[in-house]
């Protein structure tokens, strides 16, 4: 991995992370690459989703107004497909997974991407 983070938050995503952090405490993201909602970034309480050898830590996101960095994990198989991209976490209206902390708010996190140089 390079010194430049492969993951960034839009201002809307950062604001939602601040609100979720205030309500729930330390957070983490995981993107599994599974079917349906599994291909979207899921927001959990830090440590609530167990990561292991099949996951890659892409970033510890520093969000203004949030005390602890927010880790962003991705399944290793998904990372192999997305390794050439910069991931941009955004927020859109609509319900995502019931497991992700933002679901009750009627919004969901979404990945936008941009190719990065090799």
Secondary structure, DSSP 8 states (H G I E B T S, - for coil): --SS-SEEE-HHHHHHHHHHHHHH-SEEEEE---SGGGGS-EEEETTTS---TTEEEEEEE--TT-SS-EEEEEEHHHHHHHTTEEEEEEEEES---TTSTTGGGTEEEEEEEEE---
